[in-house]
């Protein structure tokens, strides 16, 4: 019973490149959430998705960031033209439903922009 | 609106107790508690739904006062393994699913 799988664990990108972060939710979980965490800080909400739908992207920067959760395959968080300020840990979480269900977090992707 | 946690940091010796508080300016449907160890993913501890229920998980329990929009996490007879950063997550009053997390409380347990 695999948990939430994120890959890669570590990603190094040069300024201006694209970063693609993948998240496969737990089996049976249809709700996916992406959070960003800067060193020694809390978890900042980015986006909430269900299969083929973005439910809430109020935490996503308007430019360069996008997310999807296709019918088949993992959820993808895409950052175009990365800048040094994008360096952070990106966590994906999934839940089986809303209104009383806890999140299961993946191990995160640590993005470093050089 | 981000919930506010207090204290920001706690240092304990093994066997001592601690309380971590979480306050929201908005009505809440539920409060979640998570623990994160350095360099690892947050781990779900428990969820409390409105109704003032109290939950327990071994020596870790929590309460939820929906009128005051507050929750407290109680750690009794602390163990070294309790060290980490504790986050509360709140839902802004709906069963919608999206959580906003507090800034975290760093708990350090010494032998």
Interface residues (C-beta under 8 A of the other chain):
Chain A: X31 X33 X35 X41 X42 X43 X44 X45 X48 X55 X56 X91 X93 X95 X97 X98 X99 X100 X101 X102 X103 X104 X105 X106 X107 X108
Chain B: X2 X29 X30 X32 X34 X40 X41 X42 X43 X44 X46 X47 X49 X87 X89 X95 X96 X97 X98 X99 X100 X101 X102 X103 X104
